[in-house]
Amino acid sequence: MTCPTCKALLHEPQSRFLPFCSERCQWLDLSRWLAEDYRVADPQESPPWPEEEKDG
């Protein structure tokens, strides 16, 4: 398993910082979320509202 922040190989799979290798990488990841560097994509965009039919 590798750390998602620094890509280091994790030697201790029982680490308390999983999935990170260290507390530093854990904090770096959190700071990126708080700075909105990461975003969760909307799986589906809302469908457009149907246009109202106009009497002509």
Biotite code that builds the C-alpha atoms (Angstrom):
import biotite.structure as struc

atoms = struc.array([
    struc.Atom([0.000, 0.000, 0.000], chain_id="A", res_id=1, res_name="MET", atom_name="CA", element="C"),
    struc.Atom([1.268, 3.502, -0.790], chain_id="A", res_id=2, res_name="THR", atom_name="CA", element="C"),
    struc.Atom([0.561, 6.826, 0.876], chain_id="A", res_id=3, res_name="CYS", atom_name="CA", element="C"),
    struc.Atom([-1.876, 8.871, -1.249], chain_id="A", res_id=4, res_name="PRO", atom_name="CA", element="C"),
    struc.Atom([-0.007, 12.095, -0.432], chain_id="A", res_id=5, res_name="THR", atom_name="CA", element="C"),
    struc.Atom([3.687, 11.296, -0.925], chain_id="A", res_id=6, res_name="CYS", atom_name="CA", element="C"),
    struc.Atom([3.410, 7.866, -2.612], chain_id="A", res_id=7, res_name="LYS", atom_name="CA", element="C"),
    struc.Atom([5.786, 6.305, -0.047], chain_id="A", res_id=8, res_name="ALA", atom_name="CA", element="C"),
    struc.Atom([5.484, 2.573, 0.480], chain_id="A", res_id=9, res_name="LEU", atom_name="CA", element="C"),
    struc.Atom([3.817, 1.847, 3.819], chain_id="A", res_id=10, res_name="LEU", atom_name="CA", element="C"),
    struc.Atom([5.891, -0.579, 5.841], chain_id="A", res_id=11, res_name="HIS", atom_name="CA", element="C"),
    struc.Atom([3.490, -0.788, 8.765], chain_id="A", res_id=12, res_name="GLU", atom_name="CA", element="C"),
    struc.Atom([0.002, -1.724, 7.585], chain_id="A", res_id=13, res_name="PRO", atom_name="CA", element="C"),
    struc.Atom([-1.172, -1.254, 11.186], chain_id="A", res_id=14, res_name="GLN", atom_name="CA", element="C"),
    struc.Atom([-0.165, 2.440, 11.271], chain_id="A", res_id=15, res_name="SER", atom_name="CA", element="C"),
    struc.Atom([-2.540, 4.769, 13.109], chain_id="A", res_id=16, res_name="ARG", atom_name="CA", element="C"),
    struc.Atom([-2.335, 7.209, 10.186], chain_id="A", res_id=17, res_name="PHE", atom_name="CA", element="C"),
    struc.Atom([-3.701, 4.859, 7.531], chain_id="A", res_id=18, res_name="LEU", atom_name="CA", element="C"),
    struc.Atom([-4.011, 5.306, 4.621], chain_id="A", res_id=19, res_name="PRO", atom_name="CA", element="C"),
    struc.Atom([-1.223, 7.877, 5.128], chain_id="A", res_id=20, res_name="PHE", atom_name="CA", element="C"),
    struc.Atom([2.367, 7.149, 6.085], chain_id="A", res_id=21, res_name="CYS", atom_name="CA", element="C"),
    struc.Atom([2.604, 9.884, 8.701], chain_id="A", res_id=22, res_name="SER", atom_name="CA", element="C"),
    struc.Atom([0.735, 12.579, 10.546], chain_id="A", res_id=23, res_name="GLU", atom_name="CA", element="C"),
    struc.Atom([2.348, 15.148, 8.224], chain_id="A", res_id=24, res_name="ARG", atom_name="CA", element="C"),
    struc.Atom([0.827, 13.539, 5.130], chain_id="A", res_id=25, res_name="CYS", atom_name="CA", element="C"),
    struc.Atom([-2.525, 13.264, 6.891], chain_id="A", res_id=26, res_name="GLN", atom_name="CA", element="C"),
    struc.Atom([-2.490, 17.027, 7.640], chain_id="A", res_id=27, res_name="TRP", atom_name="CA", element="C"),
    struc.Atom([-1.362, 17.884, 4.106], chain_id="A", res_id=28, res_name="LEU", atom_name="CA", element="C"),
    struc.Atom([-4.307, 15.958, 2.693], chain_id="A", res_id=29, res_name="ASP", atom_name="CA", element="C"),
    struc.Atom([-6.748, 17.674, 5.050], chain_id="A", res_id=30, res_name="LEU", atom_name="CA", element="C"),
    struc.Atom([-5.359, 21.092, 4.151], chain_id="A", res_id=31, res_name="SER", atom_name="CA", element="C"),
    struc.Atom([-5.881, 20.328, 0.456], chain_id="A", res_id=32, res_name="ARG", atom_name="CA", element="C"),
    struc.Atom([-9.529, 19.454, 1.103], chain_id="A", res_id=33, res_name="TRP", atom_name="CA", element="C"),
    struc.Atom([-10.033, 22.619, 3.148], chain_id="A", res_id=34, res_name="LEU", atom_name="CA", element="C"),
    struc.Atom([-8.419, 24.742, 0.436], chain_id="A", res_id=35, res_name="ALA", atom_name="CA", element="C"),
    struc.Atom([-10.805, 23.087, -2.061], chain_id="A", res_id=36, res_name="GLU", atom_name="CA", element="C"),
    struc.Atom([-7.932, 21.658, -4.095], chain_id="A", res_id=37, res_name="ASP", atom_name="CA", element="C"),
    struc.Atom([-9.901, 18.403, -4.152], chain_id="A", res_id=38, res_name="TYR", atom_name="CA", element="C"),
    struc.Atom([-13.527, 18.271, -5.228], chain_id="A", res_id=39, res_name="ARG", atom_name="CA", element="C"),
    struc.Atom([-16.078, 15.504, -5.367], chain_id="A", res_id=40, res_name="VAL", atom_name="CA", element="C"),
    struc.Atom([-17.550, 15.325, -8.835], chain_id="A", res_id=41, res_name="ALA", atom_name="CA", element="C"),
    struc.Atom([-21.311, 15.351, -9.207], chain_id="A", res_id=42, res_name="ASP", atom_name="CA", element="C"),
    struc.Atom([-22.109, 11.869, -10.567], chain_id="A", res_id=43, res_name="PRO", atom_name="CA", element="C"),
    struc.Atom([-25.133, 13.193, -12.436], chain_id="A", res_id=44, res_name="GLN", atom_name="CA", element="C"),
    struc.Atom([-25.843, 16.679, -13.474], chain_id="A", res_id=45, res_name="GLU", atom_name="CA", element="C"),
    struc.Atom([-29.397, 17.736, -12.818], chain_id="A", res_id=46, res_name="SER", atom_name="CA", element="C"),
    struc.Atom([-31.560, 17.334, -15.884], chain_id="A", res_id=47, res_name="PRO", atom_name="CA", element="C"),
    struc.Atom([-32.699, 20.613, -17.378], chain_id="A", res_id=48, res_name="PRO", atom_name="CA", element="C"),
    struc.Atom([-36.190, 21.733, -16.510], chain_id="A", res_id=49, res_name="TRP", atom_name="CA", element="C"),
    struc.Atom([-38.670, 21.061, -19.299], chain_id="A", res_id=50, res_name="PRO", atom_name="CA", element="C"),
    struc.Atom([-39.629, 24.228, -21.070], chain_id="A", res_id=51, res_name="GLU", atom_name="CA", element="C"),
    struc.Atom([-43.220, 25.274, -20.657], chain_id="A", res_id=52, res_name="GLU", atom_name="CA", element="C"),
    struc.Atom([-45.210, 25.008, -23.812], chain_id="A", res_id=53, res_name="GLU", atom_name="CA", element="C"),
    struc.Atom([-46.440, 28.347, -25.031], chain_id="A", res_id=54, res_name="LYS", atom_name="CA", element="C"),
    struc.Atom([-49.799, 28.791, -26.665], chain_id="A", res_id=55, res_name="ASP", atom_name="CA", element="C"),
    struc.Atom([-49.224, 30.297, -30.059], chain_id="A", res_id=56, res_name="GLY", atom_name="CA", element="C"),
])
